[in-house]
Amino acid sequence: MAQTESTNELYLVVLPLISLETGKSEEMMTLMGEKSLATRFFPDEVADYEVMFRKMTKRLTGGHVKGYEVSTEEETESGRVVIKVRQNVA
């Protein structure tokens, strides 16, 4: 059976994680399939987060995941920006 290529539309999310044991915190990036959960970035932050994500895509590629395409969508009401990621799969 031939595999067909398709895409998953995902959105970049930056989450603060706080250790209950140590009290230390750090930020983590992840992808979510729901736009309402996406982080709304200030316009001056977008380029840096896109670069960070693009550097990590080689670690997220393999198996059925063939690659990623990153684009931005401006939120008109607030002026903040959502980063949209298309995950290419086959």
C-alpha positions as CSV (number, residue, x, y, z in Angstrom):
1,M,0.0,0.0,0.0
2,A,1.4,3.4,-1.0
3,Q,1.8,6.0,1.7
4,T,0.3,9.4,1.1
5,E,1.8,12.6,2.5
6,S,-0.3,14.8,4.7
7,T,0.1,17.5,7.3
8,N,-0.9,18.2,10.8
9,E,-1.6,21.8,11.7
10,L,0.0,22.5,15.1
11,Y,0.7,25.7,17.2
12,L,3.7,26.6,19.3
13,V,3.2,26.7,23.0
14,V,5.7,27.9,25.6
15,L,4.9,26.6,29.1
16,P,6.5,27.5,32.4
17,L,7.2,24.3,34.4
18,I,7.7,24.4,38.1
19,S,9.2,21.6,40.1
20,L,7.2,20.8,43.1
21,E,10.3,19.2,44.7
22,T,12.8,21.9,44.2
23,G,10.7,25.0,43.4
24,K,12.9,25.7,40.4
25,S,11.2,26.7,37.1
26,E,12.0,26.5,33.4
27,E,10.2,27.1,30.2
28,M,9.4,24.4,27.7
29,M,8.2,24.5,24.1
30,T,5.6,22.1,22.8
31,L,3.2,21.8,20.0
32,M,-0.6,21.6,20.4
33,G,-3.3,20.9,17.8
34,E,-5.7,23.5,19.1
35,K,-5.1,27.2,18.2
36,S,-6.9,28.4,21.4
37,L,-4.0,26.8,23.4
38,A,-1.3,28.6,21.4
39,T,1.0,31.1,23.1
40,R,0.3,34.6,22.0
41,F,3.8,36.1,21.4
42,F,4.7,39.8,21.3
43,P,5.8,40.7,17.8
44,D,9.4,41.3,19.0
45,E,9.7,37.7,20.4
46,V,8.5,35.8,17.3
47,A,11.8,35.6,15.4
48,D,13.7,34.2,18.4
49,Y,11.2,31.5,19.1
50,E,11.0,30.5,15.4
51,V,14.8,30.1,15.3
52,M,14.8,28.1,18.5
53,F,12.1,25.8,17.2
54,R,13.8,25.4,13.8
55,K,17.0,24.3,15.5
56,M,15.1,21.5,17.3
57,T,13.2,20.1,14.3
58,K,15.9,17.7,13.3
59,R,15.4,16.0,16.7
60,L,11.6,15.8,16.0
61,T,11.9,14.2,12.6
62,G,11.9,10.5,12.0
63,G,9.5,7.6,11.5
64,H,6.3,9.0,9.9
65,V,7.4,12.7,10.6
66,K,9.2,14.0,7.5
67,G,9.6,17.7,8.5
68,Y,8.1,20.9,9.6
69,E,7.1,24.3,8.1
70,V,6.8,27.3,10.4
71,S,4.6,30.3,9.7
72,T,3.1,33.1,11.7
73,E,-0.4,34.4,12.1
74,E,-1.1,37.8,13.6
75,E,-3.8,38.1,16.1
76,T,-5.7,41.2,15.0
77,E,-7.5,42.0,18.3
78,S,-4.4,42.1,20.5
79,G,-1.6,42.6,18.0
80,R,0.1,39.5,19.4
81,V,1.3,36.7,17.2
82,V,0.5,32.9,17.0
83,I,3.2,30.6,15.5
84,K,1.7,27.9,13.3
85,V,3.6,24.8,12.5
86,R,2.8,22.3,9.8
87,Q,4.1,18.8,10.6
88,N,4.6,16.9,7.4
89,V,3.9,13.2,7.8
90,A,3.8,10.1,5.5
